[in-house]
Structures are given as structure tokens and as C-alpha cells.
């Protein structure tokens, strides 16, 4: 039943059909909602009154109510059904699984951005840090207790100091659009923690605010990160909404324009998201909502980019077929507001035909799951030779070069929010998701992990030593490979989730970052900070062009030389040597920058490596040895470099 209120009404006028939503105007607020099939639309303003919207322009019903402004609660009623405004900028409620408790408020849009400047970090200098607003600071002793787990906590100087010291340049936030918990999750006594269940594409998630004004607090957070030269990238979920599929709750789009906002097939919701519905990105209402949301976050919230969850769901035409060239994806890349911010695709959806890695257009970068899999396979000794790891170290040119994009089209990662943490990746062979209440059926089974001999936590010194070295190898490989490295928040602290590789429903110490590095795992943070510094200092470690093997007229060196451990030239048959578990590469820094040598040994025995000869003959100093972080020896021409079993050595020419 719709709620009604009997209060003295404020005066109203017809108002404007644009923009949609609730926007303060001089002397009041303009309300506008798209509802093409509605026979009647009412506006409820608690404490003010209930209004019939009698003015209609096309599909949009609109009204201006005088004497109302920021902080005013409101709701629309369409043909007797109460609905949340899909363009609301301030929303509260719904985390308990009861969508009927969602409430929209008129947002205060005024904000003093004086002095704010977007970092505009070039892609080749970008290091992404994937983090959760709540989990990042919830247990941080250096952040005031009342700010922990909030936008203000993320903006606290102690948090920013750690991010800067780590050397990351962009914080990619898991979904902060206001989201709800699915009833099935709430029934198990759990919550949607990750946030991939949006109901409001323009409203920052209210529980992440320490204050009563999440809009202002989010803006203050962005301004604070920008002041430390840190970019803000949002993980956005436009492929589906929290209304779910058949039988799901009616929140807004289903009642306002079901056919305009959602895809249907054979009388049911078309689902390539695995979440019950798929937003229509080819239609006027659906695409306009998404584009208006994106522009709002850039123009008014000053964010620096977006990572699109299940982006291929947005690349479908009216029949549901994938057509990247004519899709919303292409339109976003052409949009004058959006084309200059960072655009990152998760280049697949939940269907077979949605896997589009390497297929996105100019201006887009993509999550590179091939990098994740090949790097994991190499370091766990899966076999198959070294062709896979070589391809990933060189930027996955066979995937991204055909589109004419540079190595930075690849966002390279070995861990992310979805899957094992770095520590769990080297501690578990199998997932352990029993706490999710789904009988361990959820989450990926193909983890390409290696427990180093014991499943789970152990006191075995040899196993722990190997695990810690493996963790350093994995993160170091990510940071020396061509492409854009992405790190999972908490990995640098040795965070464990107890083998849970799908901890989406746990708002607890399981998912919150530990307050300090876990004992014995302090080295990971040093590896990260040391390599981000080296990456920034040495162009050889962040090439903007794919390697060709051609010799430079300036230096007499190839841009890349593959190094066999015995010093002989690399032969074509070496790529097919199933037993080979070692590979090295020499990277030319050009006439004005230092060369680098990277040596990887995934084998069980130590290896001595001959440094490259000819024009490469220089003195090289060890910049990082994952087996010994204190190793700082220099090696002259003709010297052999020792590389311990299961370790990586990076040398920089001096």
C-alpha cells in the first residue's frame, strides 16, 4: 500500500521536465520522473504534503514545489505503487534486505571545489589499488574510531600517508552507488558487503558516510585524495539492478518503464549478469540513465575514471547480441565529458558470447584475466613452458595490439576482490566458503593456487618461507610487467580470508584489512613500495609500446632480449620446452635511461644466470631479490647472477 501524508501543502507550479530527479531551484525543488505508461503519478513529501503531478512533457511527469530544498524526503507513486527515484542523489536504507525501506532525499549540490585539481596521471605511470571503502579503514588504529569505514576515514591523513608511501596512484573503490542486500542473503543473516547490487546510480552509498550528508562527505574525500595526487576510480555496476528477476522486489525501474529499462526474452527477464535482470543499454531510458550517472560523477563529484562491472552486458543491441562498435561502450568513449577519464572494462559478462577480452575500442583498458592465470600457473609450477609468462610480461601484445592500443590497454592483476587474497592464493589449493551459507558451492573452483604443501594455516617454517617468497614473486611480476598493474588492498598486509574466495557477504574482520601487517608478511608491503618507486623512476619498466625485438640505432640494443639461464641465445624450441621453469628478460631504457634485467626462477633449484653481452654489457645492481630483500650486490659484465629457487631478481644498470 502506498503511504500518504495529510499536511499543509506548499505552493507548486508545473516545473521542468529536465533534469530528471529532484533538483534544488531558486525558491524550491523541481521533481521530474520518466514514466511513459503511467496513468497517474503522485509525489509524497513527508512533512509537506502529497501532490498530483498533472504536468507531463512526453514521457516525463514534473512538478516544482516551492519552499522545499536539501534534506527533504520524497517518493513517487506510480499507479498506486511507491517507487524510489532512480535519479536520486541521496538515498538511505535497504541493507537489511527490505527494499521497501529505501528513502530518497533532496541532495545539497552546492560545494566549494576551489583548489581541487585532477591528477590526470598518465596510464603508463598508473598503479591501481582496488579497495573497499569500509574495509580499508574499519580496523585502522590511526583513524579516529568514528571515521573508520567511511569516506572520511579514507580521506584521513593517516590513510593517505599509507597510500602515498605504498606508491599507488589511483584508488579503485568497490561499488559506492547506493546498494541493497538481496533478501536471500539477508535471510542467512548476512549482508551484501561488496556492493554489486545497485539501486541508485547517482547516490553515494549512505552507510559509508560518517556524517548525515554522504554527498558532501564523498566530495570531501575526492578533494583530499586529489590533494595527495591520488586518482579516484569507481567500480560501477550498470549491467543490472537490485530489483532482480521474476519475483524480485519492485523498487523503481520495473514500475516506471519495465520494457525501457530492462531486457526481456520469452516473457522473462533476459539475464547475462547472473543477477536476475540486465539493464537495457541500447534503449533511450536505459542508456540515458547510465550516461547521466557517469557524467554526474565526473562533473559534480570529480571522479577520475570508472571500472565497468560485466561491461559486455552494456555492449548488446536490441536483440541482445554483442555489438561493441555500435553500443553504449562506444558512445561512452566518444562522449565529450567521459572520453578523457580512465575507462576500464571487465570485458565479459555471465554468458559465453560476452567474453570480449582484447576487443574493446580505443580509449578503453581492460581487466586481463589471461595475465592472472598465466602468472599464477608459472609460479605454481603448473608446467607448459614459459611462453605464457613471457607473453604476459611483454604486455599481452597478441591480445591488445590488434586493436591499435598500447600495452596500457591491459590492466594486469593476480588478485582482486573476487577470489583468493594473495596470502590465501599461496596457502590454499581449494576454496573454503562454508561461512557463506551456500554449502561451498559458490565461488570459483579453478583458482590456479598452490598451498605450498599444506592446506591452510601452518607453523611449518619451510612452508611459510616458500609461501612468503611466492607472494613476493606474484606481486613483483605484476609490477614489472608491461601494462597497468592493479593491486588488491590488503595483500600488502598479508590479509587472509581463511580460504574464502567469495567473501561478498561478510562485513567483518574476515574482509576488513588488518590494522597492521600480519606477522611474517611485512615483506610484501616493502616489495610493493620498492617496485612502485622503481617503476616510476625507470621508463624501461613501463614501456608505452609493444616490443618488436628490433635493434635501436641509438643504443645498439634490442628493446627486449629474452635471456636463457645458460647465456645462449633464445631459440624457438625453448618456447615449447615443457620442463623449462626459468626465464629472463633484458629491457632497454633508451639512450637516456637505465636498462633493466628481470630474472624469474619458478624451479625447485637455484639458478645462476649469465647477464646479457654485447651492447648490454654494463654493471647491474640488484634492486630487488624476492628471496633476500637485503641483497644489493652489483654485477659487472660477464658475471653470473645467483637466483634462488622460487624467486625473482630485478637488476638496474648503473
Protein Blocks (a to p, Z undefined) as FASTA:
>chain_A
ZZddddddddddebjabdehjdddehiacdddddfkbcbdcdddehiaccddfbdghjbc
cdddehiaehiacdddeehiacddfkbcbdgehjnopaklpccddddfbdcfehiacfki
afklpccddddfklmmmmgmkbcfklgoiaklmmpmklmmmmmmnopabdcdddfbdcdd
dfklmmnopacfkopacfbfkbccfklpfbfblklmmmmmmmmmmmnopacdddddfkbc
fklpghiacfklmmmommlmpcceehiacdfkonopacdfkbmklmmmmmmmmmmmmmmn
opabdcdehkllmmccfkopacfklmmklmmmmpmklmmpccdddfbdfbfklpcghiac
ehiacddfklmmmmmmmmnonggijmlmmmmmnopmmlmmmnopafklpccdfbdfbdcd
fklmmmcfbdcfklnonoomgccfblopaehhpgcjdfbfklmmmmmmmmmmmmmmmmmp
gcjddddehjlnopaehhpablklbccfklpccfbdcehilmmmmmmmmmmmmmmmmmkl
mccbdcehiacfklopafbdcddfklpacdfklmmmmkbccdcddddebjkbccdddddd
fbfbdcdddddehjllccdddfbdfklmkbccdcdehiacdddehiadddddZZ
